Amino acid sequence: MKIKFIFLLFIGFYIAIIVRLFFLQVIYSPASKSLYLKTNKLYPVRGRIYDQKNQSLVLNQNSYQLYVEPKKVEDKDKLLNLLSKSLEIDEASISAKLDMTKYWVAIANGLTQEQKDKLDNLNLKGIGFDYQTKRFYPEASLSAHILGFLGKDNQNEDIGYLGLEGFYDRDLRGLPGFVETERDILGRPILIGVQQRVEAEDGRDLILTIDKNVQEISKKKLLEGLEKYQAKKGCVITADPKTMAIISLVCLPDYDLEKYYLFNENFYKNLAISDLYEPGSVFKPLIVAAALEEKKIKPDETYNETGQVAVGEYNIKTWNDKYEGKISMTRILEKSSNVGMVYIGEKLGNKNISKYLQKYGFGQNTGIDLEGEAGGYLKPTAEWYPIDYATVTFGQGIAVTPIQMIRAFASIINGGYLMKPYVVQKIISKNKTTEIKPKIERRIVSQLTSDIIRKMLVSTVENAEAKWDRPKGFAIGGKTGTAQVPIKGIYDASKTIASFIGFAPANDPKFLTFVVLYEPKSSQWGSETAAPLFFEIAKQLIVYYNISPNR
Amino acid sequence: MKNFFLRITGVVIVGLIVLNLFVVISGIVISDEINNFEQKTDKLHKANLTLEKEVANLSSLQFAQIQAQKYDFTNSSLPQYIDQLKYAYR
């Protein structure tokens, strides 16, 4: 009898367990699951960015998000006061975020380890921290416009904006993973339970063509130049003319990458790739190269420069309204003669001018791997008037971006190849390294034309009307430019965009540098502002690249 | 025979209980270890980022500038070219 009773008791006990398990696992399954089954998102580490010598430009650092659980807060005023003091944030702005009706409120992002430790030591009830990473810039804002910044999208997820962060956001971001484990009441994994882990795939690292030393030289010199020539803004781009690998790209004013949110959107704009302007005389060598290529002119051919030239109802004159009589094609470049260029344009012909503008890639995006590029607009040939064909020969009446200009110029000195400009040379993931090779878009002029134009440009620097403090013993080629700024359809003579584009050494260019200064006040001329700044930079680059004198 | 069967059953039950205890305790120990390793990995990851930051700071141009000023290396001298001697003799 006793044994039967114990047996029935056991049976009853097991039935009770089975029923309870049935309720827990089948009927209340979703609710009970969350008690022991924990799923955590595994965040990938965002890719880092290095310069061409593997020196870091962007890394990740530890950071914390501070949150408050209002229901657990004992003394709201004390909490606000202490948080405000520790974080140096206005008490009112913390109070505005702290909604006491909610269970969880994020208060501040990007806290450092030191700030977290300081708050931990206060033993405040109801606060907690979530681990995050944030971007760290060892060279501060040296390359702000190239790098872009990491912001948040409308779902509060990290997203790259502008520059490389924007263009390569998918590569840098990586793929999140997750871990799903059954845990006991103390949070320890239950070994016989569910253990599923899908690893996050970290973002890819980028190795750039940028050299941070050249970047530093360019930025320092540009800053000095902006002050000296009282210019509103400016850019310096240096590239390898053979490949169009961008070695440095600086535009000022720029912004603080760590505190990008404190700056107006205008500061984010990378002028080098998005600002359309009329290039002025730096454009002339492109037309001369086209005319040489089409065998419409020869370098030693002469033109009789007698005075102003009438095109329709307009009169075109030289910058100083002085005329030298018989001059060679090279001399046209040396003295930057607008009337001489109109002559070359007439010889080249309107069809060829249009053809070469297309070939040089104006009106199209260059395809540089930076977010925010503007391609500009090249109006259809049907809309061109005779005066347009005349003025375009000396770089007025056409809008280009600095990156389009330097790319087109590189094509006439590198043997004739129009290259795609690029900033990233390697993309490195865990298992694979992808190399990005220079890409030839098309050939524009022959090697012979390129050799001739290089010599003409060296002569242009050596026999220019302005005399510059040039590095001695080096053959440097280049061209100045002074473009007037159209305001409501009328050119304002007092506002110009001064520029200089130059390369060295002339026989085998190692670097091509383009300097643009917007509205310089000390002088309106490129020859008196952008050109001296170029030579200041060139002097340092010659030493940096260990280029020995060649003449 | 009956007694023998009961003893065997008792021994088996006690053995199973001991085995069960051993499995449960081992599970707890291993779980603790997993927890520890997770925490250590996390700590290492954070320390790695901190070290990476320190290394980057030490190889930055800003640091080089500070050091150059500290040791008064502020003027760069012009190079002497020896592949074309006329420049070297200047």
Interface residues (C-beta under 8 A of the other chain):
Chain A: Q55 S56 L59 N60 Q61 N62 Q113 Y131 T133 F136 P138 E139 A140 L142 D184 G187 R188 P189 I190 L191 I192 K212 N213 E216 G473 V543 N546 S548 P549 N550
Chain B: G27 I28 I30 S31 D32 I34 N35 D42 K46 L49 T50 E52 K53 A56 N57 S59 S60 L61 Q62 S76 L78 P79 Y81 D83 Q84 Y87
